[in-house]
Structures are given as C-alpha cells and as structure tokens.
Amino acid sequence: MKIKIICALMCLLILSAAVSCGSKDTTDPAVTGGSSETTAETTPEETLPSRVDSLPDISLNGESYVMLLREERAFEFYAEDTGDIIDTAVYNRDRSIEERFECEINYVLKPGLWGSAAEFKSVIRGAVMSGDGAFDIVTGQSNIVQPLNVEKLFVNLLDMEYIDLTKSYWLESYTEGINLNGEVNTVAGEFAHSCFSNANVIYFNKAIMDDNGMTYPYEDALNGAWTLDKFITLAESATKDLNGDGVLDGTDIHGYCSYGNYLQPFFSSCGLEYTEIGDDGRRVLRTPDDRMIDVAERLNAFCRSEHYINSDKTYGGQDSNLMEQFMNGKFLFMGMMLEGTETLREMEVDYGLLPYPKYNEEQERYYDTILRRYTVAAVPTTAKNPDNSALILEALASEGYSNILPKYYEIALKDKYIRDEASSKVLDLIRSSLWLEFVDLYYNDLAFSDYFAGYVESSSGDTFASSYEKNRKTWESKIENLYKSFEG
C-alpha cells in the first residue's frame, strides 16, 4: 500500500490548546542529519525485513494509523524508495508493516527542534484534550515529548498487549530509568536510529597527535584503559601558542573544545549518578563520594586552564561551528554526537573516534550517554486502538533493529564515514556502552541534570561538595514531586 504524508495543515484543528510554558529559553543547536547519498555498489536488493519480534500476524482490516513526526527527522520513519541505502530500508520497513498487518501508515509532520518545543507540545496536548484521536502514535525529541508523561497524555505501555520492552531493540537503560511507579509512557529504541547516532563521543585530530609524537589511544580504549587521567594528560600536552604572542585564544591549538552538552557526558562516563535506589525502591539523591568530588574538581581545574576552550563563547553556539573549527585543526579533542561523522567526512586530515573515558581502569565498563535529541515514541490515550498502536510501534522497532540499524551502522557509518579499522572497532565498543541516566531522562522535570557540566565549566568559588549540598533540599523536593505526579 502507498504510504502517505497527511498535510500538516490538519493540525490546525487542534491548535486551540494552550502553548506549553515549561520549555527552556536557551538555544538547543539544531541537529543536522539525513540519509547520505549512495552508489550503485551499495544499493541493496529489495527484500522484506526479517522478523525478530513475537507479534501475531493479525489483520487490522485496512485501518489507517497516523503518526506525528518532527519534520527535521522525518527520515527516520518516512522515506521514498530513492535508491539511497537508508531511504530504501525505511521504505521497505513501512511497506512490510502495512502488508503484514493489512493497514496503512500515515504521517503528520511538524517542526520539532528545541526552538519549537512549546508548539510541538501544544500539538500533542491539543490532540489529546480535544479527544479527536488525531494521532495513534506520537514521536519527537526526547526532552520535548517525555515531559508530557506527567500530564497523563500517554498510555502505560507496560499494559499494552503487543509490546515487549524486554526485547533487544528497546533501549534498556531508557526503559528502566523512565519507569516510575510501574509506568512507562515513552520509549526509546531502534525504531529510530538517533538512539545510536546521537551518542556522545570524543573525536581526536590525528595530525595534532602526530605532530606531538603521541600514540593514538585506540589500544587503550579497546583494552578498557582509556581513562580520565589519560584524556587530560594528552589534552594538556597538545596545547600550543601558535603565534607566540603569549595569549592562548581561538587562533591557537587547545587540548579540548566543547560546551555544556559535551562536558556533562564525563559525569556518567566516570561511573557517576546523581541518584541511587533507596530501600523503598525509589530513587534518592546521592551524597557526593570521593570519586564524584575528584572528577568534578579535576575537570573544573582543567576547564579553567589554558587547555580547554568553550566553543559557545569562542565560536558561537552551534555544533556546526564547533565541527568547523575541529576540521581547521584548532584543538586535539572534540566532544560531539556520533552523527557528526557525516560532517567530518569533509575534513582534510584524518580523525579518530573514542568513547568518553572511564574514571580508572578498575571501572568495569564504559558509559556513553546519548544527547537529549534522540527520538522517543508514545501512544496517546485518545488513540483509536492503543493496543494496535503498540503493535505497530513494536514492529517499527523490531524491523528497524533487523534492517535499518545494521545498514546505518555498517554502511553509513563504517563504510562511508569512519576512516580506519581501529575507529570501526571503537564504534562497536561505543554501541555496546550506551547509557542513559535517570536524572537526565527526567531533564525537564528535575532540572538539574546539567549541574555537573555547569560546575566544571564555570565554578570558581564553592567546592563541588558544598555547592551540591546547597542544592540538596531543592533537588530532593523535585524528585519527591516527580514521584507524586505518577501516583493515583
């Protein structure tokens, strides 16, 4: 059956809802992305997706199911069969689901980046409040859609007949972290490849390492020995006053460049969490231990030194500006999302890829977080048949896992963008290390997940421990109120 996009103008019917007032005013840089061009050598045969789910082969009797998409990442769900390797995989997935369940999938596209957060929430809120059943599934940026959970706009997916969140195509740390009082209202998984492409990673400039006689840290990473100590040592060794004017600024070489979005990942990568499970099974705020304090104070000293450069202040607040300066050889290390490889393919000198570092070699595993722009999905309470919506969502994730993510991973990333075999092996390591932290999942509701990044980048007064304790009562109250919002 032909897949159709429903004109976004139909959403005007539900725009009478009040505009959300909870969005943050600061700019969240737009994510560039999309399918890359392909060649005849990489064009696949048109085969229907394999199935790893446990869904029954039932008929939905030609019913139409409508999904809300953010237009900037509509390509994760909707594509024409252009011959592009990812477009074709997405097209075949949707065709397979339509034929398998005898239904039709339609789409409504609305602006859905951070600058449109209030409007996007209003579309969802208005559709549910009006009761018109406009959407059977809604998707969108995680920190825009997920905060609507507390408004009881979405069904509890744990109660749905056709969804199995224990399957490997669902992101386990998301499902576990988002679950409060037995409710999982939004999900993240391989229905959308941003659950991987938005992973936070460290890029390094090979030319700068070569000029300084450094050994690429691939072996350390693959052997579990890529640590905060080694990262800081290499970054400090690379800083150089190029013009000899005695002032280190944006014209010189620095060890590391980023801003808050790419400083916060050090928190989780060093095995830290703001909360822990209490005796009653609920999350409680942790007291900073020696590790947390050590990581915060060392990174604070590093970020206040000549070896760190803040990309927001120096180059402007867009990821594209940060990547442009990295390509110009202005710093050794850059924090960025994995999908930055799509831009860096234009870089003249070689670069390498690393996970964010561990605290020490004794830490059991790497923890690579995912920037809050990845796509989540939910089923509105007003969907005409929530169980069938869950069935389609499960099929999207299952077939994305089998037929889209592998192509994105092996062809779009490894074959087209990753430049050496060692980085390819590190990519495998990163994929197995994905992690989402509870406070970051509830970013809007708790509003302190970026506290660590703010402290390490700018604090010059209180110690981390004392500053943390000053916020304790406020943060504990926010956690308590979050749990209360899911009661009853």
C-alpha positions as MATLAB code, in Angstrom:
seq = 'MKIKIICALMCLLILSAAVSCGSKDTTDPAVTGGSSETTAETTPEETLPSRVDSLPDISLNGESYVMLLREERAFEFYAEDTGDIIDTAVYNRDRSIEERFECEINYVLKPGLWGSAAEFKSVIRGAVMSGDGAFDIVTGQSNIVQPLNVEKLFVNLLDMEYIDLTKSYWLESYTEGINLNGEVNTVAGEFAHSCFSNANVIYFNKAIMDDNGMTYPYEDALNGAWTLDKFITLAESATKDLNGDGVLDGTDIHGYCSYGNYLQPFFSSCGLEYTEIGDDGRRVLRTPDDRMIDVAERLNAFCRSEHYINSDKTYGGQDSNLMEQFMNGKFLFMGMMLEGTETLREMEVDYGLLPYPKYNEEQERYYDTILRRYTVAAVPTTAKNPDNSALILEALASEGYSNILPKYYEIALKDKYIRDEASSKVLDLIRSSLWLEFVDLYYNDLAFSDYFAGYVESSSGDTFASSYEKNRKTWESKIENLYKSFEG';
ca = [
       0.000    0.000    0.000;
       1.156    3.527   -0.665;
       2.444    5.418    2.362;
       1.068    8.946    2.527;
       2.013   12.067    4.438;
      -1.043   13.829    5.763;
      -0.732   17.558    5.215;
       0.488   19.243    8.364;
      -2.312   21.788    7.973;
      -4.698   19.308    9.515;
      -3.002   20.063   12.786;
      -4.633   23.485   12.719;
      -7.730   21.747   14.011;
      -6.037   21.189   17.344;
      -4.011   24.360   17.796;
      -6.531   25.853   20.204;
      -4.675   24.155   23.073;
      -2.589   26.350   25.319;
       1.092   26.653   24.439;
       3.381   24.803   26.814;
       5.173   27.122   29.257;
       7.752   24.659   30.525;
      10.384   24.829   27.792;
      13.854   26.194   28.392;
      14.713   29.504   26.760;
      18.287   28.705   25.830;
      19.026   27.600   22.302;
      19.377   23.911   21.628;
      21.510   23.716   18.463;
      19.791   22.071   15.517;
      20.847   18.599   14.642;
      21.920   18.195   11.051;
      21.251   14.794    9.614;
      19.600   12.770    6.953;
      20.418    9.971    4.672;
      23.645   10.104    2.761;
      23.913    9.610   -0.972;
      24.629    6.120   -2.140;
      26.260    4.460   -5.127;
      25.174    1.614   -7.328;
      27.575   -0.663   -5.466;
      25.720   -0.132   -2.167;
      22.133   -0.276   -3.393;
      20.500   -3.320   -1.786;
      18.113   -5.764   -3.272;
      14.552   -5.085   -2.232;
      13.906   -7.727    0.364;
      11.297   -7.633    3.062;
      12.601   -7.250    6.634;
      13.288  -10.296    8.767;
      11.337  -10.601   11.991;
      12.732  -10.914   15.487;
       9.570   -9.907   17.337;
       6.847  -12.174   18.725;
       3.918  -10.338   17.169;
       0.970  -12.277   15.790;
       0.171  -11.926   12.104;
      -3.193  -10.274   12.522;
      -5.201   -8.108   10.148;
      -6.010   -4.503   11.038;
      -8.644   -4.527    8.280;
      -7.241   -1.688    6.215;
      -7.311    0.812    9.091;
      -5.196    3.953    8.806;
      -2.785    4.700   11.680;
      -1.424    8.239   11.997;
       1.983    9.088   13.423;
       3.177   12.539   14.474;
       6.796   13.182   13.431;
       9.169   16.092   13.882;
       9.809   17.167   10.336;
      13.566   17.569   10.856;
      13.948   13.830   11.439;
      11.021   12.508    9.449;
      13.550   10.432    7.501;
      13.766    8.065   10.478;
      10.209    6.891    9.704;
       9.208    8.035    6.253;
      11.184    7.806    3.006;
      10.627    7.304   -0.669;
      12.489    4.470   -2.358;
      15.203    6.761   -3.739;
      17.908    4.128   -4.055;
      19.724    5.512   -1.026;
      20.622    2.618    1.263;
      18.839    4.036    4.331;
      15.871    5.501    2.453;
      15.240    2.138    0.831;
      15.470    0.335    4.178;
      12.971    2.727    5.780;
      10.637    2.461    2.776;
      10.776   -1.350    2.847;
      10.133   -1.445    6.605;
       6.956    0.607    6.289;
       5.742   -1.365    3.287;
       6.370   -4.612    5.170;
       4.381   -3.486    8.199;
       1.487   -2.302    6.064;
       1.351   -5.589    4.192;
       1.920   -7.752    7.248;
      -0.913   -6.211    9.278;
      -3.123   -5.050    6.396;
      -3.125   -1.420    7.471;
      -1.980    1.970    6.229;
       0.576    4.218    7.946;
       0.161    7.975    7.528;
       2.241   10.830    8.894;
       1.794   14.372   10.143;
       4.988   16.440   10.139;
       5.531   19.436   12.439;
       8.634   21.472   13.370;
      10.122   19.672   16.350;
      13.550   21.040   17.255;
      14.157   22.725   20.606;
      13.143   26.150   19.322;
       9.686   24.750   18.528;
       9.313   22.785   21.771;
       6.289   24.676   23.099;
       4.423   24.468   19.794;
       5.198   20.751   19.362;
       3.928   20.006   22.864;
       0.833   22.054   22.143;
       0.033   19.940   19.090;
       0.177   16.760   21.177;
      -1.637   18.253   24.136;
      -4.342   19.718   21.929;
      -4.942   16.428   20.117;
      -5.480   14.567   23.385;
      -7.524   17.270   25.103;
      -9.847   17.575   22.129;
     -10.395   13.810   22.140;
     -10.433   13.688   18.359;
      -7.979   10.790   18.069;
      -5.789   12.695   15.619;
      -2.715   10.576   16.371;
      -2.245    6.881   17.031;
       1.482    7.249   17.774;
       3.467   10.373   18.572;
       7.223   10.674   18.233;
       9.634   13.511   18.843;
      12.737   14.809   20.568;
      13.173   13.117   23.933;
      13.270   16.221   26.119;
      10.199   17.650   24.380;
       7.870   14.618   24.312;
       8.897   12.854   27.530;
       7.937   15.740   29.871;
       4.317   15.258   28.794;
       4.310   11.954   30.692;
       3.299   13.717   33.903;
       0.244   15.191   32.162;
      -1.220   11.702   31.681;
      -1.459   12.139   27.922;
       0.016    8.732   27.063;
      -0.923    5.155   27.850;
       1.219    2.963   30.071;
       2.973    0.781   27.513;
       3.545   -1.917   30.134;
      -0.205   -2.543   29.943;
      -0.305   -2.916   26.155;
      -0.853   -6.394   24.730;
       1.519   -6.263   21.778;
       4.649   -4.597   23.114;
       7.575   -6.381   24.783;
      10.054   -3.925   26.278;
      12.442   -6.725   27.220;
      13.343   -7.209   23.559;
      16.819   -6.168   22.433;
      15.517   -3.475   20.100;
      14.353   -1.374   23.072;
      16.939    0.730   24.915;
      17.095   -0.970   28.304;
      18.568    1.913   30.300;
      15.805    4.190   28.992;
      13.016    1.762   29.888;
      14.426    1.134   33.361;
      15.168    4.779   34.071;
      11.861    6.176   32.852;
       9.800    3.634   34.836;
       8.167    5.315   37.813;
       5.564    3.516   39.907;
       5.181    0.882   37.201;
       4.538    3.304   34.346;
       6.458    3.518   31.073;
       4.747    6.110   28.898;
       7.521    6.878   26.421;
      10.064    4.530   24.882;
      13.365    4.756   23.037;
      14.693    2.099   20.753;
      15.695    1.075   17.284;
      12.547    2.338   15.584;
      14.740    5.464   15.103;
      18.490    5.381   14.534;
      19.037    8.569   16.577;
      19.137    6.272   19.627;
      22.631    5.467   18.338;
      23.605    8.382   16.097;
      23.112   10.852   18.971;
      25.598    9.021   21.201;
      28.179   11.345   22.766;
      31.713   10.512   21.636;
      35.214   12.015   21.610;
      36.894   12.866   18.302;
      40.643   13.424   18.027;
      42.796   15.057   15.363;
      45.430   12.594   14.179;
      47.647   15.304   12.683;
      47.974   17.046   16.055;
      48.812   13.740   17.718;
      51.416   13.022   15.030;
      52.984   16.474   15.474;
      53.298   15.836   19.197;
      54.618   12.283   18.881;
      51.538   10.859   20.589;
      50.251    7.306   20.175;
      46.639    7.086   19.087;
      44.716    5.865   22.169;
      42.804    3.154   20.326;
      44.525    0.289   22.117;
      43.810    1.845   25.497;
      40.151    2.235   24.574;
      39.765   -1.329   23.327;
      41.628   -2.730   26.353;
      39.493   -0.827   28.851;
      42.353    1.515   29.754;
      41.070    4.790   28.265;
      40.723    6.878   31.433;
      40.155   10.449   32.572;
      43.843   10.690   33.517;
      44.959    9.782   30.013;
      42.477   12.139   28.392;
      43.638   15.108   30.470;
      47.332   14.287   30.004;
      47.028   14.158   26.217;
      44.891   17.309   26.097;
      47.386   19.252   28.190;
      50.286   18.075   26.039;
      48.673   19.322   22.818;
      48.005   22.936   23.794;
      50.233   25.301   21.803;
      50.639   29.075   21.338;
      50.912   29.108   17.545;
      51.718   32.777   17.002;
      53.937   33.180   20.066;
      52.010   36.171   21.413;
      51.795   34.677   24.886;
      47.998   34.609   24.756;
      46.082   31.397   24.155;
      42.868   32.140   22.305;
      40.781   30.884   19.405;
      43.696   31.306   16.992;
      45.854   28.744   18.832;
      45.665   24.988   19.493;
      43.909   23.747   22.612;
      43.564   20.305   24.114;
      39.788   20.076   24.232;
      36.892   22.138   22.924;
      33.242   21.704   23.804;
      30.421   23.292   25.757;
      27.968   22.055   28.381;
      26.282   19.396   26.232;
      29.651   17.688   25.726;
      31.010   18.204   29.241;
      28.118   16.524   31.038;
      28.911   13.092   29.481;
      32.069   12.882   31.623;
      29.790   12.521   34.650;
      28.242    9.250   33.500;
      31.383    8.047   31.713;
      33.192    8.092   35.055;
      30.509    5.818   36.521;
      28.621    8.537   38.393;
      24.914    9.051   39.016;
      23.035   11.739   40.906;
      20.694    9.201   42.469;
      20.602    5.653   43.762;
      17.845    3.180   44.559;
      16.607    3.612   48.134;
      15.231    0.988   50.491;
      11.697    1.548   49.198;
      12.754    1.031   45.574;
      12.544    4.727   44.740;
      15.356    6.954   43.565;
      17.027    9.062   46.257;
      19.670   11.741   45.886;
      23.214   10.540   46.472;
      25.726   12.234   48.736;
      28.856   13.113   46.748;
      31.526   10.488   47.363;
      35.271   10.762   46.826;
      35.020    9.760   43.155;
      32.327   12.302   42.313;
      34.237   15.084   44.046;
      37.534   14.094   42.423;
      36.053   14.036   38.910;
      34.300   17.375   39.399;
      37.291   19.184   40.870;
      39.781   17.847   38.320;
      37.585   18.743   35.367;
      36.842   22.136   36.892;
      40.571   22.835   37.126;
      41.036   21.590   33.546;
      38.210   23.728   32.149;
      39.585   26.827   33.864;
      43.014   26.213   32.385;
      44.508   27.213   29.028;
      43.951   23.682   27.731;
      40.155   23.992   27.428;
      38.225   26.278   25.118;
      34.485   26.905   25.363;
      33.015   26.698   21.872;
      29.917   28.697   22.819;
      31.947   31.695   23.917;
      34.660   31.461   21.271;
      32.991   30.133   18.125;
      29.267   30.607   18.718;
      26.646   28.193   19.991;
      26.166   25.860   17.047;
      27.554   22.349   16.715;
      28.394   23.209   13.109;
      30.762   25.948   14.315;
      32.444   23.556   16.737;
      32.977   20.980   13.992;
      34.258   23.598   11.558;
      36.994   24.629   13.989;
      37.880   20.997   14.659;
      38.283   20.480   10.913;
      40.526   23.571   10.901;
      42.861   21.886   13.399;
      42.166   24.179   16.351;
      42.100   21.505   19.061;
      43.115   17.919   19.712;
      39.868   16.602   21.206;
      36.254   17.495   20.489;
      33.105   16.277   22.206;
      30.295   15.715   19.701;
      27.489   13.366   18.723;
      28.351   10.330   16.649;
      26.380   11.670   13.698;
      28.974   14.430   13.486;
      30.856   11.963   11.280;
      28.529   12.992    8.450;
      30.022   16.492    8.554;
      33.590   15.419    9.307;
      33.831   13.359    6.132;
      34.868   16.682    4.516;
      37.858   17.005    6.870;
      41.170   17.042    5.007;
      43.282   15.448    7.745;
      42.375   12.203    9.467;
      40.476   11.988   12.713;
      39.829    9.183   15.173;
      36.914    8.194   17.376;
      36.831    7.298   21.091;
      34.273    6.713   23.836;
      34.178    9.150   26.724;
      36.802    7.951   29.209;
      36.351    5.813   32.305;
      37.305    7.118   35.732;
      40.032    4.481   36.056;
      40.926    1.080   34.676;
      39.163   -0.660   37.558;
      35.800    0.694   36.360;
      34.016   -2.274   34.839;
      32.663   -0.699   31.657;
      32.354    2.435   29.545;
      29.207    4.538   29.819;
      28.452    6.521   26.681;
      25.422    8.744   27.048;
      23.065    9.907   24.303;
      22.362   13.591   23.769;
      18.754   14.512   24.539;
      17.837   14.999   20.881;
      17.175   11.312   20.208;
      13.672   10.265   19.214;
      11.162    8.764   21.633;
       7.655    7.482   20.964;
       4.369    7.241   22.851;
       0.767    6.176   22.318;
      -1.791    8.889   23.194;
      -4.642    7.944   25.472;
      -7.006    9.017   22.677;
      -5.577    6.641   20.052;
      -8.438    4.733   18.444;
      -6.957    1.389   19.499;
      -3.907    1.728   21.800;
      -3.060   -1.985   21.607;
      -2.859   -1.811   17.819;
      -0.765    1.356   18.039;
       1.603   -0.535   20.329;
       1.684   -3.380   17.813;
       2.815   -1.026   15.042;
       5.376    0.597   17.345;
       6.766   -2.817   18.268;
       7.007   -3.760   14.591;
       8.778   -0.484   13.756;
      11.387   -1.173   16.427;
      11.793   -4.844   15.543;
      12.293   -4.265   11.838;
      14.438   -1.193   12.485;
      16.692   -3.428   14.557;
      16.867   -6.064   11.841;
      17.100   -3.961    8.703;
      17.750   -0.248    9.282;
      20.238   -0.006   12.151;
      22.557   -2.616   10.612;
      22.680   -0.677    7.331;
      23.219    2.638    9.084;
      25.883    1.058   11.276;
      27.817   -0.947    8.705;
      27.356    1.160    5.579;
      26.510    4.757    6.503;
      28.953    4.820    9.421;
      31.658    2.199    8.968;
      31.948    2.215    5.186;
      31.337    5.900    4.458;
      32.334    7.983    7.449;
      34.697    6.073    9.750;
      38.204    6.351    8.347;
      40.186    3.484    9.837;
      39.719   -0.044   11.113;
      40.591    0.889   14.691;
      37.846    3.536   14.823;
      35.480    0.923   13.430;
      36.319   -1.371   16.344;
      35.852    1.508   18.780;
      32.442    2.119   17.192;
      31.469   -1.415   18.230;
      32.613   -0.590   21.755;
      30.548    2.595   21.841;
      27.448    0.813   20.606;
      27.741   -1.700   23.451;
      28.267    1.072   26.027;
      25.163    3.225   25.516;
      23.724    4.527   28.761;
      21.006    6.911   29.944;
      20.938    8.285   33.486;
      17.728    8.754   35.489;
      18.084   12.485   36.200;
      18.934   13.184   32.567;
      15.896   11.225   31.373;
      13.729   13.494   33.522;
      15.695   16.543   32.410;
      12.745   18.955   32.293;
      11.009   17.660   35.406;
      14.076   17.655   37.666;
      16.058   20.462   36.009;
      19.451   19.636   37.480;
      20.952   17.003   35.208;
      23.392   19.554   33.763;
      24.546   20.802   37.155;
      27.850   18.909   36.874;
      28.647   20.476   33.487;
      27.855   23.935   34.788;
      30.091   23.459   37.787;
      33.136   22.074   35.990;
      32.996   24.713   33.267;
      32.482   27.871   35.277;
      32.674   27.499   39.057;
      35.459   29.422   40.767;
      34.027   29.730   44.271;
      32.482   26.889   46.259;
      33.813   23.373   46.222;
      31.709   20.828   44.375;
      30.650   19.158   47.625;
      29.497   22.388   49.282;
      27.731   23.619   46.161;
      25.999   20.264   45.750;
      24.807   20.331   49.362;
      23.355   23.825   48.929;
      21.054   22.371   46.274;
      20.179   19.175   48.143;
      16.778   20.167   49.555;
      15.614   21.629   46.262;
      16.662   18.554   44.308;
      15.158   16.128   46.836;
      11.883   18.045   46.634;
      11.907   17.817   42.836;
      12.433   14.048   42.967;
       9.623   13.678   45.505;
       7.261   15.777   43.404;
       8.119   13.739   40.318;
       7.056   10.538   42.058;
       3.888   12.186   43.332;
       2.937   13.181   39.789;
       2.769    9.483   38.867;
       0.656    8.469   41.860;
      -3.040    7.864   41.754;
];
